[in-house]
Amino acid sequence: MTLPPPPVADRRPHSVTHHGVTITDDWAWIRDPGYPEVSDEDVLSYLKAENAYFEAVMAPQAALVETLFEEMKGRIKQDLSSVPAPDGPWDYWWAFSPGDQYRRWHRRHRETGVEQLIFDEVAAATGHDYFRLGAIVSSPDYTLLATQVDDDGSERFKLHIRDIATGAILETITDHAIGNPVWAADSKCIAFTEVNDQWRSDKARYHRLGDDPAAAVTLYEETKDKGFSVGLGQSHDDALIFISTGDNTSSEVRFVPASDPTATPVLIAARRPNIEYNCDSAHGRLWIVTNDAHINFRLVSAALDAPGEWREEIPGSDRRYLRGVTSYRDHLALTTRVDGLDQLVLRSYSGDESRIPFAEASYTAAFGGNADFAPAAYRIGYSSMVTPPTVYDYHPADDRLESLRVLEIPSGYDLADYVTDRVQIRARDGAMVPVSIVRRADSKLDGTGRLFLYGYGAYGLAIPPGFSPTRLSLVDRGFAYAIAHIRGGDDLGHGWYLDGKLTKRTNAFNDFVDVARGLADLDYARPGRIAAQGGSAGGELMGAVANQAPDLWGAIVADVPFVDVLNTMLDDTLPLTPGEWPEWGNPITDKAAFDLIRSYSPYDNIEAKPYPPMLITGGLNDPRVTYWEPAKWAAKLRATRTDSNLQLLKINMGAGHGGKSGRWDSLREDAEAYAFVLSQIAE
C-alpha cells in the first residue's frame, strides 16, 4: 500500500536568549497565543492534518485493531462492579451495565435493605465527548452528595450538591473545582479548592449551602509561593479538616475542626525546604509521617493543642520506607515498602505491629475502601504480574485474609500459562535496577522473542508490579512485558526518587537504556526488537532514550510526552511551571539548571540521524502537558530525522491528559497502540 505523504509543519524562525545562549525554535508557532483557547487556524489545520495522516496510515491495521480491541474487551466483565464497602449504616459500590462506557453508583442500607442509585455517570456523560467523575462524597448525615465532573478534559471540575433521594442538583458551587471537597460535620457546609486561570490551586474556600457561591469564605490562600498548591483532606475520625499547601518537596499543613470550619486554622509545622509531612488524627493526637530526620520518613505524633511538639513513634529506617499512615480506632494502618515490595502493617497504639502476609514473592498491595473509623476488618487491594486484582478483608483478631473477590476474566485466564520474573540489571554507574516481567510459561529466553518495556521514573511515583488484562494481548503474541523500576520513582525508597531528579535526572534515562540492554543480554530480545512506552514524564523518558539509543527500539509509544522541557520550565506563566522547579530546576534564575535541562530536553536534542518508529499522542485540552509539546516534537522530528521509519501523531481534540474517557474508547486507544507496535516489530 502506498502511504500518503506525512504532514510537514512550517518552519517559522523564532528565537529567545537566556543566560547569553540563543535558542532557536522554528515550531514555536504551534502554541496558540490564545491558549487555553485554541482557535488559530494554522495550528488547528496542522493538528487535523496529523490526525488525518494517523487515520490513513492505521487504516490497513483496522482488522488488527479490532481483533485486539475485542480480545481486550473480552477480558472485562460487561457488568463489572466493585465490592460493596461500608460507610456508616450504608454499603456503597459502583457497577457497569453491559455495553455502557460509564458506571452507576449505588448504596444499600444494611439494616433495612433499601437500595438507592446515588449517581448515574451514564446519564451525566450523555451529550459529552469526554466525561470524568473527579469526586463523589456523601454528607455526614447521608442525605446529600457532592460530585465533581469534568466534561472536556481540562481538569476544571463542576462541583454540584445533589439530593440523594431525588437525584436533583440543588446547587452548583463552582465550575473550576479541583481535588476533593470536604463536608462540615453538620452537613450544611462544604470546603473545596479551585484552580485559577493559570490552573493553580491557590486557595481553600468554604460554602454554606443556600448562600451565594460567590460569597464563599476563604479558609486559606497561598500567597508566599506561587509554586505551591492548596489541597483539602479529612482526618479518619472525621474530627478535623486538613488544609495543606506544598509542592513536590515541601509541605505545610493546618487544621480546623470539622464542627467549626471557619475557626482560625491551626498550623502544625511551618514549611521548610525539602521537608514533607502528612498526617491523620485519632484519640486526641496527630499521627504524622515526615522526612525531617530520615530520608525514608519516620512516624511522629503530637497533641492537638501542641501540634508542633513531635514525639517519635517509629524512627526512620534505611531499609523500610514509610509511605503513609491512616489512624483507625484500634490500629494505625502503615503503608510501607521494603526492598521495593509493598508491606502493609497494622500497629496498635501500644506499639505492637503485625504485617499482613502475602504469599507471592512480587506483588502490589494497598489499603482501600475503609471509610469507617472502627472497621471489624481492613479492606485491601492486591495483585501481581500474574494474579488478577483481588479484594481481601484482613481480620486482625485471627490474622486471617478473607478473599472477597478475584477479578473475573470472562474470556478465560489460566495463571499456569504465565510466569513472572524479577531481575536486577546493573546500570552504568553500578546501581542495581529492579525489573518486573511477565511472559508466557512456554516462552524461550533465546534472544528470538520480543520485549515490551514500560517506564516512568519521576515525581517519586513507583510503577507497581501489578496485573493488567490488556497487556495479555502482547504477551500471548510472544512479547515479554517488563516494567523498569528506574530512579526518579520511589520504588526502592525516597532516595531512589532523589537519585533521579534535578542534577541526577539523567539517571532515569540511563537506567531505562541500561535495563533494555541488560534484558537483551539475558536473551529476552535482541536490540531493535524492543518496544518502549511511557506517558507524561514517562513520555519525556521516551524522548530522551530515543535520542540516546535509537538503535535499541523497534517501536516507541510516547503518550502525552513532556518533551519541551526547557521551554516549559522557562515560562512561569504556564500552569505547572513554578511548582515543577523543585523537580527539574529553575532555568530562569539558575544557569547550571538551564545548561543541564538543555543538555537532555528531548525537543532540544533532536539530531539528524535515524530514529525508531514512533507513535506520539496528546490532548488538546490537557493542562498538564500542553498539546504543543507532542505536536512541536513531532514536527521537529519529522523535519530532522534521516530515516523513513513510521512516525504518527494523534491529538485528541476533545480530551486531556488521560486520553479518551469511556472504558471502551480508552481500550480502543490501547488497541491502536499495540497494533502499531505489532506492525513495526514482526514475529
Phi and psi in degrees as a GROMACS rama.xvg file:
@    title "Ramachandran Plot"
@    xaxis  label "Phi"
@    yaxis  label "Psi"
@TYPE xy
-87.5416  122.264  THR-2
-82.9116  149.489  LEU-3
-68.1616  156.563  PRO-4
-66.8279  142.935  PRO-5
-71.3265  155.228  PRO-6
-63.9334  146.799  PRO-7
-122.286  115.473  VAL-8
-79.3835  139.801  ALA-9
-58.2081  146.297  ASP-10
-97.7632  120.298  ARG-11
-122.948  108.028  ARG-12
-52.6649  131.118  PRO-13
-154.168  139.715  HIS-14
-148.926  154.005  SER-15
-136.124  155.175  VAL-16
-124.15  129.15  THR-17
-136.408  136.998  HIS-18
52.3629  33.6311  HIS-19
78.8295  5.82448  GLY-20
-111.161  128.459  VAL-21
-95.582  128.101  THR-22
-111.196  124.284  ILE-23
-93.7904  133.34  THR-24
-140.486  89.9952  ASP-25
-74.7204  -7.10567  ASP-26
-116.972  19.6596  TRP-27
-60.6916  -26.1618  ALA-28
-63.7471  -17.1554  TRP-29
-68.468  -18.0501  ILE-30
-80.8597  113.876  ARG-31
-65.9462  126.031  ASP-32
-64.0484  -17.0936  PRO-33
-91.4176  6.36783  GLY-34
-51.5561  136.701  TYR-35
-83.0919  -5.34938  PRO-36
-77.7303  130.622  GLU-37
-115.997  103.772  VAL-38
-133.182  -4.44796  SER-39
-61.3341  123.356  ASP-40
-64.7771  -37.0453  GLU-41
-64.7249  -41.3572  ASP-42
-64.4329  -49.1944  VAL-43
-64.3357  -36.8675  LEU-44
-63.8824  -41.1328  SER-45
-64.7742  -46.6738  TYR-46
-62.7902  -41.2861  LEU-47
-66.3373  -35.6603  LYS-48
-65.0272  -40.9089  ALA-49
-65.0509  -40.9996  GLU-50
-64.4017  -39.3026  ASN-51
-65.5335  -38.8165  ALA-52
-64.2449  -42.2608  TYR-53
-56.708  -47.7758  PHE-54
-63.6441  -40.9956  GLU-55
-66.6886  -43.3334  ALA-56
-71.4232  -34.7602  VAL-57
-82.8466  -9.34418  MET-58
-55.2655  -43.5115  ALA-59
-64.2713  -16.412  PRO-60
-95.2794  9.24461  GLN-61
-58.6995  -40.8034  ALA-62
-66.0352  -40.1985  ALA-63
-66.8082  -42.5593  LEU-64
-58.4005  -44.2822  VAL-65
-66.1331  -39.8975  GLU-66
-61.8768  -47.2375  THR-67
-62.6361  -43.2875  LEU-68
-60.612  -45.8498  PHE-69
-66.7362  -36.0182  GLU-70
-60.4806  -50.4569  GLU-71
-62.5102  -42.8526  MET-72
-63.9734  -36.1586  LYS-73
-67.4622  -16.927  GLY-74
-90.5043  -0.447491  ARG-75
-114.756  127.905  ILE-76
-63.5459  129.407  LYS-77
-61.5744  -35.7689  GLN-78
-106.354  39.6479  ASP-79
-55.7221  138.656  LEU-80
-143.602  161.757  SER-81
-89.1788  162.482  SER-82
-74.7169  127.364  VAL-83
-54.2466  136.336  PRO-84
-119.744  130.617  ALA-85
-74.3506  141.971  PRO-86
-149.549  102.851  ASP-87
64.4739  -134.694  GLY-88
-82.8268  0.0675963  PRO-89
-112.395  152.675  TRP-90
-107.864  130.833  ASP-91
-112.945  144.166  TYR-92
-158.992  165.602  TRP-93
-119.475  159.588  TRP-94
-153.625  143.093  ALA-95
-94.6286  150.564  PHE-96
-101.566  150.658  SER-97
-52.2508  131.535  PRO-98
88.4854  -20.0741  GLY-99
-75.8833  145.692  ASP-100
-82.8204  -27.0896  GLN-101
-124.381  168.109  TYR-102
-106.531  169.403  ARG-103
-120.072  145.935  ARG-104
-107.584  134.591  TRP-105
-132.124  165.582  HIS-106
-149.184  156.18  ARG-107
-134.916  131.096  ARG-108
-76.6066  126.626  HIS-109
-69.5966  -26.8233  ARG-110
-88.5951  -45.8771  GLU-111
-89.9124  -20.0683  THR-112
78.9941  2.06885  GLY-113
-64.6714  131  VAL-114
-109.783  145.345  GLU-115
-137.215  138.981  GLN-116
-84.3405  117.333  LEU-117
-101.384  -22.7607  ILE-118
-158.946  134.952  PHE-119
-114.755  99.4406  ASP-120
-64.7684  -33.9656  GLU-121
-59.6128  -46.9494  VAL-122
-67.8014  -41.3967  ALA-123
-66.3614  -30.364  ALA-124
-83.8151  -12.8358  ALA-125
-59.1819  129.676  THR-126
89.2646  0.062421  GLY-127
-117.969  137.715  HIS-128
-72.9385  -22.5522  ASP-129
-134.693  143.021  TYR-130
-152.791  134.635  PHE-131
-146.265  127.219  ARG-132
-88.1055  114.698  LEU-133
-90.7897  -26.596  GLY-134
-158.371  146.718  ALA-135
-146.886  112.999  ILE-136
-136.705  120.995  VAL-137
-83.0082  151.587  SER-138
-73.3044  159.269  SER-139
-58.4258  -27.319  PRO-140
-91.8204  4.63084  ASP-141
66.6819  20.414  TYR-142
-104.895  -21.046  THR-143
-121.919  159.45  LEU-144
-133.94  128.513  LEU-145
-98.7443  124.866  ALA-146
-125.606  146.267  THR-147
-123.155  126.131  GLN-148
-128.569  134.677  VAL-149
-114.444  122.688  ASP-150
-115.476  17.6949  ASP-151
-143.031  0.603468  ASP-152
86.6755  3.80824  GLY-153
-82.1026  -7.9581  SER-154
59.7819  35.1735  GLU-155
-112.849  106.371  ARG-156
-96.2517  143.677  PHE-157
-86.6957  121.903  LYS-158
-96.0515  112.88  LEU-159
-112.081  146.813  HIS-160
-107.978  126.354  ILE-161
-119.785  146.758  ARG-162
-84.1578  117.647  ASP-163
-64.1523  -38.3546  ILE-164
-64.2407  -37.8182  ALA-165
-106.688  -18.8495  THR-166
80.9201  -1.14354  GLY-167
-73.0391  142.913  ALA-168
-79.3362  118.71  ILE-169
-87.1856  -37.1682  LEU-170
-150.052  148.346  GLU-171
-112.897  113.371  THR-172
-85.3834  -39.8763  ILE-173
-159.512  157.062  THR-174
-111.707  16.2914  ASP-175
-141.888  48.1022  HIS-176
-78.2826  163.601  ALA-177
-152.281  159.387  ILE-178
73.7879  -155.479  GLY-179
-115.172  126.08  ASN-180
-72.1399  156.766  PRO-181
-131.286  128.058  VAL-182
-78.081  146.557  TRP-183
-74.7461  161.795  ALA-184
-62.5035  -28.1988  ALA-185
-86.4258  0.741219  ASP-186
64.0179  12.9954  SER-187
-106.399  -5.61317  LYS-188
-140.856  156.718  CYS-189
-143.512  139.986  ILE-190
-101.159  146.346  ALA-191
-155.275  165.488  PHE-192
-122.303  151.973  THR-193
-127.27  160.596  GLU-194
-102.144  145.46  VAL-195
-89.6022  -168.417  ASN-196
-62.664  -25.4032  ASP-197
-92.4372  13.8929  GLN-198
56.9456  43.575  TRP-199
-117.056  133.075  ARG-200
-88.1581  99.8649  SER-201
-112.893  0.313166  ASP-202
-153.12  152.275  LYS-203
-108.165  133.984  ALA-204
-124.757  167.807  ARG-205
-139.998  124.952  TYR-206
-122.646  130.986  HIS-207
-92.4604  125.886  ARG-208
-56.3616  134.403  LEU-209
97.9077  -21.0559  GLY-210
-81.3236  167.436  ASP-211
-68.1847  121.144  ASP-212
-55.6568  -29.6459  PRO-213
-65.3767  -18.1614  ALA-214
-96.1665  13.242  ALA-215
-56.0495  139.999  ALA-216
-79.5641  137.15  VAL-217
-84.6865  116.153  THR-218
-78.4595  -38.3299  LEU-219
-158.363  139.954  TYR-220
-129.175  131.098  GLU-221
-82.7178  112.769  GLU-222
-118.212  -10.2476  THR-223
-85.619  -38.8262  LYS-224
-136.787  112.892  ASP-225
-73.1515  -6.30768  LYS-226
-87.4654  -9.01538  GLY-227
-84.732  148.522  PHE-228
-118.994  144.152  SER-229
-100.024  136.851  VAL-230
-139.045  167.58  GLY-231
-124.846  151.908  LEU-232
-154.093  172.438  GLY-233
-134.042  140.507  GLN-234
-66.972  153.944  SER-235
-71.3849  -19.0183  HIS-236
-86.716  3.76523  ASP-237
67.5193  8.91731  ASP-238
-83.3608  -28.3414  ALA-239
-125.168  148.776  LEU-240
-107.881  123.823  ILE-241
-94.4323  135.347  PHE-242
-117.208  112.473  ILE-243
-111.364  151.574  SER-244
-141.076  145.428  THR-245
169.956  178.614  GLY-246
-127.078  -153.528  ASP-247
-73.065  -12.8185  ASN-248
-129.032  -14.5352  THR-249
-136.322  150.768  SER-250
-145.42  158.99  SER-251
-149.463  128.928  GLU-252
-128.094  138.893  VAL-253
-123.514  164.521  ARG-254
-141.022  153.763  PHE-255
-132.528  155.067  VAL-256
-66.7575  138.177  PRO-257
-64.6285  -21.0268  ALA-258
-82.3177  -11.9651  SER-259
-151.371  70.8428  ASP-260
-63.1422  -19.9347  PRO-261
-87.2083  3.40073  THR-262
-63.0221  158.85  ALA-263
-62.3356  123.821  THR-264
-60.8463  137.958  PRO-265
-96.7932  122.074  VAL-266
-77.9249  131.866  LEU-267
-83.2386  -53.5416  ILE-268
-155.782  134.427  ALA-269
-65.4484  150.645  ALA-270
-60.1224  142.46  ARG-271
-138.278  144.386  ARG-272
-56.8629  131.826  PRO-273
65.3762  18.6876  ASN-274
-114.745  123.225  ILE-275
-115.207  149.903  GLU-276
-155.874  151.195  TYR-277
-140.628  159.09  ASN-278
-148.828  165.433  CYS-279
-139.511  177.471  ASP-280
-142.156  147.855  SER-281
-167.725  146.716  ALA-282
54.7175  38.445  HIS-283
75.7144  12.2264  GLY-284
-130.971  153.583  ARG-285
-89.8784  139.361  LEU-286
-116.86  115.353  TRP-287
-123.925  128.716  ILE-288
-102.478  125.923  VAL-289
-148.085  152.569  THR-290
-103.81  26.7512  ASN-291
-67.7785  -26.3275  ASP-292
-122.343  -9.93787  ALA-293
-152.77  142.272  HIS-294
-61.5673  -29.14  ILE-295
-98.289  16.6113  ASN-296
73.1252  152.778  PHE-297
-133.365  167.796  ARG-298
-107.763  128.604  LEU-299
-128.096  166.668  VAL-300
-134.645  163.069  SER-301
-154.496  148.498  ALA-302
-72.1096  148.475  ALA-303
-62.8614  -29.0824  LEU-304
-90.0197  0.302776  ASP-305
-144.696  63.1952  ALA-306
-66.418  -18.2348  PRO-307
-90.2338  -4.42997  GLY-308
-96.9029  96.5343  GLU-309
-93.0519  135.321  TRP-310
-112.055  125.776  ARG-311
-70.8685  130.351  GLU-312
-107.117  -42.6348  GLU-313
-133.808  118.07  ILE-314
-70.0077  159.963  PRO-315
-65.5456  155.991  GLY-316
-136.385  139.546  SER-317
-67.6644  -25.9583  ASP-318
-101.798  -40.4002  ARG-319
-95.2585  120.996  ARG-320
-96.6099  113.267  TYR-321
-89.5603  112.313  LEU-322
-101.471  -23.3835  ARG-323
-176.982  163.11  GLY-324
-140.947  140.839  VAL-325
-126.338  130.488  THR-326
-100.515  118.79  SER-327
-105.606  177.713  TYR-328
-61.0257  -43.5108  ARG-329
-103.176  -19.1031  ASP-330
-144.038  156.022  HIS-331
-95.3946  123.846  LEU-332
-92.1577  112.031  ALA-333
-101.659  127.344  LEU-334
-99.9545  116.235  THR-335
-130.651  169.587  THR-336
-141.059  131.676  ARG-337
-126.996  125.213  VAL-338
52.9284  35.3425  ASP-339
85.7557  1.24303  GLY-340
-117.596  139.472  LEU-341
-63.027  138.781  ASP-342
-134.341  127.779  GLN-343
-105.334  128.95  LEU-344
-129.36  134.776  VAL-345
-103.975  129.017  LEU-346
-122.396  125.057  ARG-347
-73.0582  164.466  SER-348
-74.2569  -8.2625  TYR-349
-89.4847  -6.87785  SER-350
106.274  -1.51574  GLY-351
-76.2759  138.204  ASP-352
-120.668  144.543  GLU-353
-135.947  128.338  SER-354
-90.9435  132.428  ARG-355
-73.5893  124.286  ILE-356
-83.6409  141.566  PRO-357
-133.764  144.269  PHE-358
-83.5026  -33.1736  ALA-359
-75.6068  153.886  GLU-360
-77.8318  -23.9375  ALA-361
-139.277  127.714  SER-362
-165.993  178.049  TYR-363
-134.87  141.391  THR-364
-149.109  149.682  ALA-365
-156.196  147.454  ALA-366
-69.1144  146.635  PHE-367
-176.23  146.407  GLY-368
78.7059  26.6616  GLY-369
-112.786  74.1579  ASN-370
-74.6081  -31.8775  ALA-371
-73.378  147.691  ASP-372
-74.2975  -29.4029  PHE-373
-126.541  68.7476  ALA-374
-72.9214  147.075  PRO-375
-74.1898  -28.1016  ALA-376
-142.358  159.296  ALA-377
-107.486  123.269  TYR-378
-77.1433  136.152  ARG-379
-137.43  140.466  ILE-380
-106.186  139.733  GLY-381
-145.215  144.696  TYR-382
-163.327  170.206  SER-383
-138.743  -177.622  SER-384
-62.3664  -22.0081  MET-385
-120.273  -10.0826  VAL-386
-103.975  120.08  THR-387
-59.9163  155.75  PRO-388
-51.0678  131.159  PRO-389
-126.458  135.644  THR-390
-104.309  125.567  VAL-391
-117.561  153.883  TYR-392
-109.025  127.87  ASP-393
-100.074  125.053  TYR-394
-102.377  103.338  HIS-395
-66.7968  -27.0095  PRO-396
-59.4272  -36.4054  ALA-397
-124.16  20.7072  ASP-398
50.0641  54.0564  ASP-399
-127.165  132.885  ARG-400
-96.1131  123.047  LEU-401
-106.747  117.867  GLU-402
-77.4608  119.714  SER-403
-93.7877  -37.1595  LEU-404
-164.471  137.042  ARG-405
-108.78  132.188  VAL-406
-54.4288  123.796  LEU-407
-82.2256  135.385  GLU-408
-106.293  97.2783  ILE-409
-55.9932  -36.1804  PRO-410
-79.6136  -4.37994  SER-411
106.031  140.248  GLY-412
-154.073  126.374  TYR-413
-117.244  110.071  ASP-414
-55.0429  -31.088  LEU-415
-65.6823  -15.6555  ALA-416
-79.258  -6.33807  ASP-417
-132.735  153.449  TYR-418
-131.585  154.472  VAL-419
-121.344  137.366  THR-420
-114.484  144.766  ASP-421
-125.123  108.669  ARG-422
-120.036  161.136  VAL-423
-115.694  127.864  GLN-424
-112.975  130.868  ILE-425
-80.0072  120.931  ARG-426
-76.9012  168.539  ALA-427
-62.7952  -22.3621  ARG-428
-97.9197  8.31461  ASP-429
98.5906  -13.9554  GLY-430
-64.104  142.1  ALA-431
-97.5345  117.279  MET-432
-101.923  120.178  VAL-433
-75.3865  147.43  PRO-434
-135.057  130.614  VAL-435
-104.845  132.336  SER-436
-134.224  140.453  ILE-437
-125.37  139.499  VAL-438
-153.845  167.806  ARG-439
-69.2205  144.764  ARG-440
-63.7273  -25.7416  ALA-441
-93.2189  6.76579  ASP-442
-74.2445  152.975  SER-443
-111.75  134.603  LYS-444
-93.2558  77.2879  LEU-445
-127.136  12.4967  ASP-446
86.3864  -5.11827  GLY-447
-91.6819  -7.21051  THR-448
-83.1892  -172.014  GLY-449
-124  151.158  ARG-450
-129.818  135.946  LEU-451
-115.375  118.556  PHE-452
-115.382  123.428  LEU-453
-111.923  143.032  TYR-454
-154.134  160.262  GLY-455
-132.933  -78.4779  TYR-456
74.6476  52.2508  GLY-457
-162.322  161.991  ALA-458
59.3101  13.9265  TYR-459
68.9201  24.4973  GLY-460
-97.9462  113.329  LEU-461
-78.3956  147.548  ALA-462
-99.2159  109.182  ILE-463
-72.8672  151.513  PRO-464
-81.4471  68.7013  PRO-465
-105.542  -179.239  GLY-466
-89.9839  145.682  PHE-467
-141.449  116.389  SER-468
-67.5814  -26.5197  PRO-469
-63.3577  -44.2286  THR-470
-67.3876  -13.3649  ARG-471
-61.4472  -25.4285  LEU-472
-65.9618  -28.1308  SER-473
-81.5645  -45.3548  LEU-474
-62.1279  -40.4454  VAL-475
-69.3542  -13.3416  ASP-476
-100.829  16.5197  ARG-477
99.4531  0.702318  GLY-478
-80.5313  143.048  PHE-479
-90.5802  134.021  ALA-480
-107.018  122.801  TYR-481
-125.746  143.323  ALA-482
-112.092  119.854  ILE-483
-90.6068  116.139  ALA-484
-87.9646  69.0358  HIS-485
-79.8401  164.852  ILE-486
-64.5781  153.478  ARG-487
105.428  -32.2414  GLY-488
-86.1886  171.759  GLY-489
-108.008  30.1948  ASP-490
-53.4938  -39.2007  ASP-491
-109.64  25.3979  LEU-492
112.773  170.504  GLY-493
-64.3769  -30.4184  HIS-494
-65.481  -31.0642  GLY-495
-62.8887  -37.9553  TRP-496
-67.0235  -48.3568  TYR-497
-62.3633  -28.4755  LEU-498
-79.046  4.40637  ASP-499
-128.747  22.901  GLY-500
-133.446  169.179  LYS-501
50.251  -124.464  LEU-502
-68.5869  -12.2925  THR-503
-107.077  16.8387  LYS-504
-58.0003  -37.33  ARG-505
-68.1948  -13.2395  THR-506
-58.2347  -37.7643  ASN-507
-61.871  -44.6536  ALA-508
-66.4926  -44.714  PHE-509
-63.3105  -40.2269  ASN-510
-58.2759  -44.8927  ASP-511
-64.2088  -45.145  PHE-512
-62.7949  -43.2603  VAL-513
-68.3416  -33.6176  ASP-514
-63.8022  -45.2228  VAL-515
-59.0321  -45.8687  ALA-516
-66.3976  -37.7237  ARG-517
-65.6641  -39.9625  GLY-518
-68.8574  -32.3341  LEU-519
-64.3087  -40.098  ALA-520
-64.6586  -27.8288  ASP-521
-88.1197  8.49042  LEU-522
71.115  25.3017  ASP-523
-71.7562  -34.9212  TYR-524
-170.602  160.594  ALA-525
-89.8552  153.49  ARG-526
-53.3107  139.736  PRO-527
93.2894  -13.6692  GLY-528
-116.872  28.8862  ARG-529
-116.158  124.992  ILE-530
-97.7713  147.83  ALA-531
-130.04  144.475  ALA-532
-143.242  142.135  GLN-533
-162.679  154.679  GLY-534
-131.483  150.087  GLY-535
63.3074  -118.653  SER-536
-63.2895  -27.6645  ALA-537
-69.2507  -23.7756  GLY-538
-71.6096  -35.1961  GLY-539
-58.9817  -42.8655  GLU-540
-55.7616  -44.3233  LEU-541
-61.5946  -42.6826  MET-542
-63.9957  -39.9362  GLY-543
-67.9244  -42.2428  ALA-544
-75.4015  -25.705  VAL-545
-66.5332  -38.5339  ALA-546
-70.1336  -41.0486  ASN-547
-75.1237  -42.5365  GLN-548
-142.587  64.4837  ALA-549
-62.0611  -25.0672  PRO-550
-72.2242  -16.8425  ASP-551
-72.1032  -28.4984  LEU-552
-103.192  131.225  TRP-553
-85.3011  -19.7413  GLY-554
-167.614  147.295  ALA-555
-129.689  133.308  ILE-556
-114.572  114.274  VAL-557
-114.612  106.803  ALA-558
-94.8175  132.399  ASP-559
33.466  59.281  VAL-560
-77.343  132.718  PRO-561
-85.6585  85.4369  PHE-562
-115.169  -17.5931  VAL-563
-95.939  55.9278  ASP-564
-62.7308  -45.6133  VAL-565
-65.0061  -49.6358  LEU-566
-61.3023  -39.1121  ASN-567
-67.2528  -43.6716  THR-568
-72.4083  -15.1358  MET-569
-87.9743  -5.8643  LEU-570
-114.698  97.1056  ASP-571
-80.0883  3.77512  ASP-572
-87.581  -11.6915  THR-573
-74.9529  153.064  LEU-574
-52.9013  -47.6844  PRO-575
-101.977  -7.75791  LEU-576
-55.6927  -54.0526  THR-577
-57.8921  -38.6882  PRO-578
-71.6327  -14.0996  GLY-579
-91.6082  -14.8823  GLU-580
-57.5227  -36.9533  TRP-581
-64.3515  -19.1265  PRO-582
-87.9614  -39.8891  GLU-583
-113.659  -22.4369  TRP-584
105.886  158.024  GLY-585
-106.013  98.7971  ASN-586
-74.9729  -7.97337  PRO-587
-72.0631  -44.2491  ILE-588
-102.856  -17.868  THR-589
-116.945  108.477  ASP-590
-62.3416  -37.6603  LYS-591
-64.3958  -40.8566  ALA-592
-65.0649  -40.5119  ALA-593
-57.1886  -48.0513  PHE-594
-65.2216  -41.0137  ASP-595
-66.8317  -49.3467  LEU-596
-61.3672  -40.8751  ILE-597
-61.8634  -27.714  ARG-598
-76.0891  -21.2206  SER-599
-124.291  -12.9954  TYR-600
-52.2437  119.364  SER-601
-54.5926  -42.27  PRO-602
-63.6202  -37.0458  TYR-603
-82.6022  -7.30913  ASP-604
-118.994  18.2653  ASN-605
-66.0248  134.835  ILE-606
-125.077  161.979  GLU-607
-77.4965  88.7674  ALA-608
-160.602  169.295  LYS-609
-70.1995  141.504  PRO-610
-123.244  157.19  TYR-611
-74.0672  167.063  PRO-612
-56.774  139.379  PRO-613
-139.899  136.097  MET-614
-113.97  122.208  LEU-615
-120.267  133.672  ILE-616
-125.427  159.91  THR-617
-160.42  172.935  GLY-618
-130.699  129.172  GLY-619
-59.8777  -32.8034  LEU-620
-99.5386  11.6596  ASN-621
-68.0933  117.705  ASP-622
-87.5887  -9.01653  PRO-623
-90.9371  -57.6779  ARG-624
-114.418  102.603  VAL-625
-63.1006  148.472  THR-626
-54.3408  -29.7617  TYR-627
-73.1762  -16.5645  TRP-628
-64.0156  -57.3024  GLU-629
-63.3714  -34.3204  PRO-630
-68.8261  -45.853  ALA-631
-63.3398  -42.0096  LYS-632
-61.2265  -45.544  TRP-633
-62.1255  -41.8935  ALA-634
-63.9625  -45.0416  ALA-635
-69.1865  -39.7228  LYS-636
-58.4532  -46.9102  LEU-637
-63.4586  -33.115  ARG-638
-81.5686  -14.2487  ALA-639
-114.433  -36.2208  THR-640
-63.0011  151.92  ARG-641
-106.924  5.17939  THR-642
-105.914  178.928  ASP-643
-113.477  18.9233  SER-644
-65.5513  153.225  ASN-645
-70.2136  135.022  LEU-646
-133.735  125.201  GLN-647
-124.922  142.823  LEU-648
-125.585  126.851  LEU-649
-124.584  117.422  LYS-650
-108.112  117.284  ILE-651
-71.3807  115.358  ASN-652
-80.5352  -9.64637  MET-653
-130.892  27.9458  GLY-654
-139.375  177.08  ALA-655
-122.078  -135.955  GLY-656
-67.1114  -30.6415  HIS-657
-95.1321  8.37569  GLY-658
75.5979  -160.129  GLY-659
-65.3956  153.072  LYS-660
-100.917  -33.0273  SER-661
-66.8482  150.872  GLY-662
-64.6135  -34.5173  ARG-663
-80.2452  -38.3319  TRP-664
-62.3733  -41.9197  ASP-665
-64.2248  -40.3886  SER-666
-64.8604  -36.2797  LEU-667
-65.0889  -35.2682  ARG-668
-64.7619  -36.8629  GLU-669
-61.9617  -41.9119  ASP-670
-62.9991  -39.3166  ALA-671
-63.1266  -42.8882  GLU-672
-63.9749  -44.1058  ALA-673
-67.2156  -37.0764  TYR-674
-63.351  -39.8602  ALA-675
-59.1694  -47.0121  PHE-676
-62.6921  -46.7358  VAL-677
-64.2988  -32.3248  LEU-678
-73.5537  -20.7289  SER-679
-98.0271  -25.5004  GLN-680
-120.924  91.3347  ILE-681
-73.5233  161.969  ALA-682
